[in-house]
Amino acid sequence: MQLFKYLLCLLLLVQPVVSNFKEEQGADKGSVHAEVLSLLNAEISQKVNVTDFGIKLDNWTSSWESDKVQCLKLKDLKISHNQTRFAAQIDGFKTTKRLFGKVEWYIDVPVLNRMLRPGEEIQADDIILQKIESHKINAFHLTDAGQLIGMIGRHSVLKPGVLLTKSDVQAPMVVKRGAVMRVTLKKGSLTVSNKGIALKDAARDATIPIEMMNNNGKKDKKTVYAVVLSSENAEIRL
């Protein structure tokens, strides 16, 4: 019985030491992977002269964590023409390893920082820049804040933090169909203007058909196309 109590006490004393050892061992997990990524980041940033990117290794295995024998050294780094793939060799393991992976570029794009309802105009204060992976962006996305300021949602609520496309927004309508407008034509020193009736709703800078009116204020059945300058003015541009 005395021997059993002695062994039990000894086990309780040793347990914290074993626990601490496991914690330290776990803390080192992934350290070799992190070191490899650090070497790749440093080399790739020098070759492409940018720093805003991420790296993903395609052929990394967890067994490499325990395979390191000395200081790691990267060599023969090659980057694809479009700078999205790389290949390299790395020494410092029991055998030289080949590395393959991709480079993920990040782009700062404008997104909203609050929800906007349809018809609510986007102000500069409503926009923040957010880093987005380049492969998620296409020609339909709005990547310049200037493309958003002054616009409104086309059909639905605009959500914060979401990439916006050209079909998500439109310029606010400043002219209603049937509105009477002053239509001006300028050619050299000659300026001619008359009234007309807008034949469709339109935003500023849009080109719309306008049915002209005669001097008596009646329609003369002549239609011209003019650029909307404001809610009351349009200009024929030749």
QUIHUCOR-V562673 format. One record per pair of residues at least 4 apart in sequence whose ideal C-beta (glycine too) atoms are under 6 Angstrom apart, sorted by the first residue. I is the first residue (numbers start at 0). GAP is how many residues later the second one is. D is the distance in whole Angstrom. If there is no record, write none. Layout:
<<I/GAP/D> <I/GAP/D>>
//
This chain:
<<29/4/6> <31/33/5> <31/36/5> <34/37/6> <36/18/6> <38/35/5> <39/4/6> <39/15/5> <42/31/6> <42/34/5> <44/6/5> <46/32/6> <47/35/6> <51/54/5> <52/50/5> <52/52/5> <53/50/4> <54/46/6> <55/45/5> <55/46/5> <56/44/4> <57/42/5> <57/43/5> <58/41/5> <66/26/5> <66/27/5> <67/24/6> <67/25/6> <68/25/6> <69/22/5> <70/21/6> <71/18/6> <71/20/4> <72/18/5> <72/19/6> <73/14/6> <73/16/5> <74/14/5> <75/12/6> <75/13/5> <76/11/4> <77/9/5> <78/4/6> <78/7/5> <79/4/6> <79/5/4> <83/18/6> <83/19/6> <84/17/6> <85/15/6> <86/13/5> <87/11/5> <88/7/6> <88/9/6> <89/7/5> <89/9/6> <90/5/5> <92/4/5> <103/29/5> <104/29/4> <105/25/4> <106/25/6> <106/27/5> <107/21/4> <108/23/5> <108/34/5> <109/17/5> <109/35/4> <109/38/6> <110/19/5> <110/50/5> <111/14/6> <111/46/6> <111/48/5> <112/15/5> <112/47/6> <113/46/5> <114/42/6> <114/44/6> <114/45/6> <115/4/5> <115/37/6> <115/42/4> <116/40/6> <117/35/4> <118/33/5> <120/31/5> <121/4/5> <121/26/5> <121/27/6> <121/29/5> <123/25/6> <126/18/5> <126/21/6> <131/4/6> <136/4/5> <139/25/5> <139/26/6> <140/22/5> <140/24/6> <141/5/4> <141/6/6> <141/22/5> <150/18/4> <151/20/5> <152/5/5> <153/15/6> <153/16/5> <163/4/5> <170/32/3> <172/28/5> <172/30/6> <173/30/5> <173/57/5> <174/4/5> <174/23/5> <174/27/4> <174/53/6> <174/56/6> <175/25/6> <176/21/6> <176/23/5> <176/24/5> <178/19/5> <179/15/6> <179/17/6> <180/15/6> <180/17/6> <180/51/6> <180/53/5> <181/11/6> <181/51/5> <182/11/6> <182/13/5> <182/27/6> <182/43/5> <182/51/5> <183/9/4> <183/51/5> <184/7/5> <184/51/4> <185/5/5> <194/18/5> <195/14/4> <195/15/6> <195/16/5> <195/17/6> <196/14/5> <197/12/6> <198/10/4> <198/12/6> <199/8/5> <201/4/4> <201/6/4> <201/26/5> <203/24/6> <205/22/5> <206/18/6> <206/20/5> <208/14/5> <208/16/6> <209/14/6> <209/16/5> <210/8/6> <210/12/5> <211/8/6> <211/10/5> <212/4/6> <212/6/6> <213/4/6> <213/6/4> <223/12/6> <225/8/4> <225/9/6> <225/10/5> <226/8/5> <226/10/6> <227/6/5> <228/4/4> <228/6/6>>
//
